[in-house]
Amino acid sequence: MWHLVTGGSGFLGNLVARRLSREGEQVRILDVWEDPSRPKEIEFVHADICDRGKVAEAMRGIDVVHHNVALVPLTKSGSRFWDVNVTGSLIAAEEAAKAGIKSFIHMSSSAVYGVPPACPITSKTPENPAEIYGRAKTAGEFAVREVCAKRQLPLVVIRPRTILGEGRLGIFQILFSWIIQNRNVYVIGSGDVGFQFVHAMDLLDAYMLILKSGKTGVFSVGTDRFGTLRQALEGLILYAGSSSKVKSLPVLPTITALRLLDFMRLSPLAPWHYLTYHKAFYFDVTPLLQMGWMPKYSNDEMLRESLDWFRFHPQSSVSEGGSAHRRPVREGILRLIKKLS
């Protein structure tokens, strides 16, 4: 079968495209940036997801669409979140329906839940996004659902927890560099809240299991082995042999200060980070486990692997192009805080 992966040069889209190709599928990527390491057997279409004509052209001959295009919180894209994450998703779904696509897989986000009222998050937990990125991802998901329901296009929605794995930079680059340099790291509040990540390879395994099962619906994906955020950070510091300490910051003053610094464009942290990372956040993954999914990585194991990859891949060797999750982040005022910690 032929597969179109939108956003196929990004951190996750790139992995989806390569996994499909390795399994013998024919793959085409649509993106605004071409990964120079793209395997030659994977086709590339240079196009913006909001360019309806080029999207329609890329859909020709395709059986399954894997929609991964999205602007992520780190980009702080303002109104562009709506253009890409909502309008772009709508265009992708509409053109897929027109092209007679057999199945549409939409990569959503845990940000659709905002600050959940209780954990674990289940199929009964309401969507309640807390900031602009989450609102755009929620609206984009709903737009896709409406099109697919109206056109009877089978739809799978994937909502992953924060993804880790080899090559994952973004905000984690700051965490890893501070620990390696023996600088203190900070949590908002106590950090004693259940906090779940997901390894990219485990996410891909769940993704392929769902695809091959022929099931439709919404699937939330996160590791089944995790503790608190403080435990994860302290365990990573111990593994790194670092003298860093995990320090707590008062909730209200810290969020207020980060909101102001964000407004002044002095901090890399986006609202999704400082409005939610002091709260418990984890999925009930029982439905996936019952399907036979077996995640290989715990929180601790994926953090260690990601740190090791970062240690042996200096920033100078990492491309500045492409996904915000595949490139280094400027620390802004956090650089000053690092010197003082």
C-alpha positions as CSV (number, residue, x, y, z in Angstrom):
1,M,0.0,0.0,0.0
2,W,1.0,3.6,-0.5
3,H,1.2,5.8,2.6
4,L,1.4,9.6,2.8
5,V,3.1,11.0,6.0
6,T,2.4,14.7,6.4
7,G,5.1,16.3,8.5
8,G,7.3,13.4,7.6
9,S,10.6,15.3,8.3
10,G,9.6,16.0,11.9
11,F,10.7,14.0,14.9
12,L,7.7,11.6,15.0
13,G,6.7,11.8,11.3
14,N,10.2,10.8,10.3
15,L,10.0,7.7,12.5
16,V,6.6,6.8,11.2
17,A,7.8,7.1,7.6
18,R,10.9,5.0,8.2
19,R,9.0,2.3,10.1
20,L,6.5,1.9,7.3
21,S,9.2,1.8,4.7
22,R,11.2,-0.9,6.6
23,E,8.0,-3.0,6.7
24,G,7.8,-3.0,2.9
25,E,5.2,-0.2,2.5
26,Q,5.5,2.5,-0.2
27,V,5.9,5.9,1.5
28,R,5.6,9.5,0.5
29,I,6.4,12.5,2.7
30,L,4.9,15.9,2.6
31,D,6.8,18.6,4.5
32,V,8.2,22.2,4.2
33,W,11.6,20.9,5.0
34,E,13.5,17.9,3.6
35,D,15.6,15.8,6.0
36,P,19.0,15.3,4.2
37,S,19.2,11.7,5.7
38,R,15.8,10.7,4.1
39,P,16.1,7.2,2.6
40,K,16.0,7.4,-1.2
41,E,13.1,4.9,-1.4
42,I,10.8,7.3,0.5
43,E,9.4,10.0,-1.8
44,F,9.4,13.6,-0.8
45,V,6.9,16.4,-1.7
46,H,7.9,19.9,-0.7
47,A,4.6,21.6,0.3
48,D,2.9,23.5,3.0
49,I,-0.1,21.7,4.6
50,C,-2.2,24.8,3.9
51,D,-1.5,24.6,0.2
52,R,-4.7,22.7,-0.8
53,G,-3.6,22.2,-4.4
54,K,-0.3,20.6,-3.5
55,V,-1.9,18.5,-0.7
56,A,-4.4,17.2,-3.2
57,E,-1.6,16.3,-5.6
58,A,0.3,14.5,-2.9
59,M,-2.8,12.4,-2.1
60,R,-2.9,10.8,-5.5
61,G,-2.5,7.1,-5.4
62,I,-2.4,7.0,-1.6
63,D,-4.2,4.4,0.5
64,V,-3.5,5.7,4.1
65,V,-2.8,9.2,5.3
66,H,-0.7,9.7,8.5
67,H,-1.3,13.3,9.5
68,N,1.6,14.5,11.6
69,V,2.0,18.1,10.6
70,A,1.8,20.4,13.6
71,L,3.4,23.5,15.1
72,V,4.5,22.5,18.6
73,P,4.5,24.6,21.8
74,L,8.2,25.5,21.6
75,T,7.5,27.4,18.3
76,K,5.3,29.9,20.1
77,S,3.5,30.5,16.9
78,G,0.5,32.5,18.0
79,S,-2.2,32.6,15.3
80,R,-0.1,30.3,13.2
81,F,-1.1,27.5,15.5
82,W,-4.6,27.8,14.2
83,D,-3.5,28.1,10.5
84,V,-1.4,24.9,10.6
85,N,-2.9,22.8,13.4
86,V,-6.6,23.5,12.6
87,T,-6.9,24.7,9.0
88,G,-4.1,22.5,7.8
89,S,-5.6,19.4,9.5
90,L,-9.0,20.3,7.9
91,I,-7.5,20.5,4.5
92,A,-5.6,17.2,4.9
93,A,-8.8,15.4,5.9
94,E,-11.0,17.0,3.2
95,E,-8.5,16.2,0.5
96,A,-8.0,12.7,1.8
97,A,-11.8,12.2,1.6
98,K,-11.9,13.5,-1.9
99,A,-9.1,11.2,-3.0
100,G,-10.9,8.1,-1.7
101,I,-8.3,7.4,1.0
102,K,-8.9,4.1,2.9
103,S,-7.9,5.3,6.3
104,F,-6.8,8.6,8.1
105,I,-4.5,8.6,11.1
106,H,-4.4,11.9,13.0
107,M,-1.6,12.6,15.5
108,S,-3.2,14.6,18.2
109,S,-1.8,15.6,21.6
110,S,-2.2,15.1,25.4
111,A,-2.6,19.0,25.4
112,V,-6.2,18.5,24.5
113,Y,-6.8,17.6,28.2
114,G,-5.2,20.8,29.6
115,V,-5.0,20.2,33.3
116,P,-7.1,17.0,33.8
117,P,-9.5,17.0,36.8
118,A,-8.2,13.5,37.8
119,C,-5.8,10.8,36.8
120,P,-5.6,8.4,35.2
121,I,-7.0,10.0,32.1
122,T,-9.5,7.6,30.5
123,S,-11.9,7.7,27.5
124,K,-14.4,9.5,29.8
125,T,-12.0,12.4,30.6
126,P,-13.3,15.6,28.9
127,E,-11.1,17.6,26.6
128,N,-10.3,20.9,28.3
129,P,-7.3,22.6,26.8
130,A,-5.6,25.2,28.9
131,E,-3.6,27.3,26.4
132,I,-3.4,28.3,22.8
133,Y,-1.5,25.2,21.5
134,G,-3.9,22.8,23.2
135,R,-6.9,24.7,21.9
136,A,-5.6,24.5,18.4
137,K,-4.9,20.8,18.6
138,T,-8.4,20.2,20.0
139,A,-10.0,22.2,17.3
140,G,-7.9,20.5,14.6
141,E,-8.8,17.0,15.9
142,F,-12.5,17.9,16.0
143,A,-12.4,19.3,12.5
144,V,-10.8,16.1,11.2
145,R,-13.4,14.0,13.1
146,E,-16.3,15.9,11.5
147,V,-14.9,15.5,8.0
148,C,-14.2,11.8,8.5
149,A,-17.7,11.1,10.0
150,K,-19.4,13.0,7.2
151,R,-17.5,11.2,4.5
152,Q,-17.3,7.8,6.2
153,L,-13.6,7.9,6.2
154,P,-12.2,5.5,8.9
155,L,-10.3,7.6,11.5
156,V,-7.7,6.8,14.1
157,V,-6.7,9.5,16.6
158,I,-3.5,9.1,18.6
159,R,-2.9,11.1,21.7
160,P,0.6,10.5,23.0
161,R,2.2,11.7,26.2
162,T,5.4,13.7,26.0
163,I,7.7,11.7,23.7
164,L,11.3,10.7,24.4
165,G,13.9,8.8,22.5
166,E,17.1,9.2,20.5
167,G,17.3,12.5,18.7
168,R,14.7,14.2,20.9
169,L,15.9,17.6,21.7
170,G,13.6,20.6,22.2
171,I,13.0,21.4,25.8
172,F,14.9,18.2,27.0
173,Q,18.1,19.6,25.6
174,I,18.0,22.2,28.4
175,L,17.3,19.6,31.0
176,F,20.1,17.3,29.8
177,S,22.7,20.1,29.5
178,W,22.0,21.4,33.0
179,I,22.4,18.0,34.6
180,I,25.6,17.3,32.7
181,Q,27.0,20.6,33.8
182,N,26.0,19.9,37.5
183,R,23.4,22.7,37.6
184,N,20.3,22.5,39.7
185,V,17.1,21.7,37.9
186,Y,13.7,23.0,39.0
187,V,10.1,21.8,39.3
188,I,7.1,24.0,39.9
189,G,5.6,22.9,43.3
190,S,6.8,19.7,44.9
191,G,7.2,17.6,41.8
192,D,5.6,14.7,43.7
193,V,2.9,14.1,41.1
194,G,2.5,11.1,38.8
195,F,4.0,11.9,35.5
196,Q,4.1,9.7,32.4
197,F,6.2,9.9,29.3
198,V,6.3,7.6,26.2
199,H,9.3,6.3,24.2
200,A,9.1,7.0,20.5
201,M,9.7,3.3,19.7
202,D,6.9,2.2,22.1
203,L,4.6,4.8,20.5
204,L,5.5,3.4,17.0
205,D,4.8,-0.1,18.2
206,A,1.3,1.0,19.5
207,Y,0.8,2.9,16.3
208,M,1.5,0.0,14.0
209,L,-0.5,-2.4,16.2
210,I,-3.5,-0.1,15.9
211,L,-3.0,0.3,12.1
212,K,-2.8,-3.4,11.5
213,S,-5.8,-4.1,13.8
214,G,-8.1,-2.1,11.6
215,K,-9.6,-0.5,14.7
216,T,-10.8,3.1,14.7
217,G,-11.3,5.6,17.5
218,V,-9.1,7.5,20.0
219,F,-6.0,5.9,21.5
220,S,-4.0,7.4,24.3
221,V,-0.4,6.2,24.6
222,G,2.1,6.4,27.5
223,T,4.4,4.0,29.3
224,D,2.9,1.7,31.9
225,R,5.9,2.1,34.2
226,F,6.4,5.6,35.8
227,G,6.5,7.4,39.1
228,T,6.5,11.0,40.0
229,L,8.2,13.8,38.1
230,R,10.6,14.4,41.0
231,Q,11.5,10.7,41.1
232,A,12.2,10.8,37.3
233,L,14.5,13.8,37.6
234,E,16.4,12.6,40.7
235,G,16.9,9.2,39.1
236,L,18.3,10.8,35.9
237,I,20.7,12.9,38.0
238,L,21.9,9.8,39.9
239,Y,22.4,7.9,36.6
240,A,24.4,10.8,35.1
241,G,26.7,11.0,38.1
242,S,25.8,14.6,38.5
243,S,25.8,16.8,41.6
244,S,22.6,18.6,40.4
245,K,19.7,18.8,42.8
246,V,16.0,19.1,42.1
247,K,14.7,22.3,43.6
248,S,11.1,23.2,44.2
249,L,9.6,26.6,43.1
250,P,6.4,28.1,44.5
251,V,3.6,27.5,42.1
252,L,1.8,30.9,41.7
253,P,4.8,33.2,41.8
254,T,6.7,30.9,39.3
255,I,3.8,30.6,36.8
256,T,3.3,34.4,37.0
257,A,6.9,35.1,36.4
258,L,7.1,32.6,33.5
259,R,4.0,34.0,31.9
260,L,5.6,37.5,32.0
261,L,8.9,36.2,30.6
262,D,7.1,34.3,27.9
263,F,5.2,37.5,26.9
264,M,8.5,39.4,26.8
265,R,10.0,36.5,24.7
266,L,12.8,36.0,27.2
267,S,12.1,32.4,28.0
268,P,11.9,29.3,25.8
269,L,9.1,27.8,28.0
270,A,5.6,27.9,26.5
271,P,2.3,28.0,28.3
272,W,1.9,24.2,27.8
273,H,5.0,23.8,29.9
274,Y,4.5,26.1,32.8
275,L,0.7,25.8,33.2
276,T,0.6,22.0,33.3
277,Y,4.0,20.4,34.4
278,H,3.2,20.8,38.2
279,K,0.1,18.6,37.9
280,A,-0.3,14.9,37.8
281,F,-0.7,13.7,34.2
282,Y,-0.9,10.1,33.0
283,F,-3.1,7.9,30.8
284,D,-4.8,4.6,31.6
285,V,-3.3,2.5,28.8
286,T,-5.2,-0.7,29.7
287,P,-7.1,-0.7,26.3
288,L,-3.7,-0.9,24.4
289,L,-2.3,-3.5,26.8
290,Q,-5.4,-5.6,26.2
291,M,-4.7,-5.4,22.4
292,G,-1.3,-6.9,23.1
293,W,0.9,-3.8,23.2
294,M,3.9,-4.3,25.5
295,P,5.9,-1.0,26.0
296,K,9.6,-1.7,26.5
297,Y,10.6,1.5,28.3
298,S,9.8,2.9,31.7
299,N,10.2,6.6,32.4
300,D,13.6,6.0,33.8
301,E,14.8,3.9,30.9
302,M,13.8,6.3,28.2
303,L,15.2,9.4,30.1
304,R,18.6,7.6,30.4
305,E,18.7,6.6,26.7
306,S,17.8,10.1,25.7
307,L,20.5,11.6,27.9
308,D,23.1,9.2,26.6
309,W,22.2,10.1,23.0
310,F,22.5,13.8,23.9
311,R,25.9,13.2,25.5
312,F,27.4,11.7,22.3
313,H,25.7,14.1,19.9
314,P,27.0,17.6,20.4
315,Q,24.7,20.4,19.4
316,S,27.1,21.4,16.7
317,S,26.4,18.1,14.9
318,V,22.6,18.6,15.0
319,S,20.8,20.3,12.1
320,E,19.1,23.6,12.7
321,G,16.5,22.9,10.2
322,G,13.2,21.0,10.5
323,S,11.2,20.1,13.6
324,A,11.5,22.0,16.9
325,H,11.8,18.7,18.6
326,R,14.9,17.7,16.5
327,R,17.0,20.9,17.1
328,P,18.6,22.7,20.0
329,V,16.7,25.4,21.9
330,R,17.9,28.8,22.9
331,E,17.8,29.1,26.6
332,G,17.1,32.8,26.8
333,I,16.9,34.1,30.4
334,L,17.3,30.5,31.6
335,R,21.0,30.8,30.8
336,L,21.3,33.3,33.6
337,I,19.4,31.1,36.0
338,K,21.7,28.2,35.1
339,K,24.8,30.3,36.0
340,L,23.3,31.1,39.3
341,S,22.1,27.6,40.2
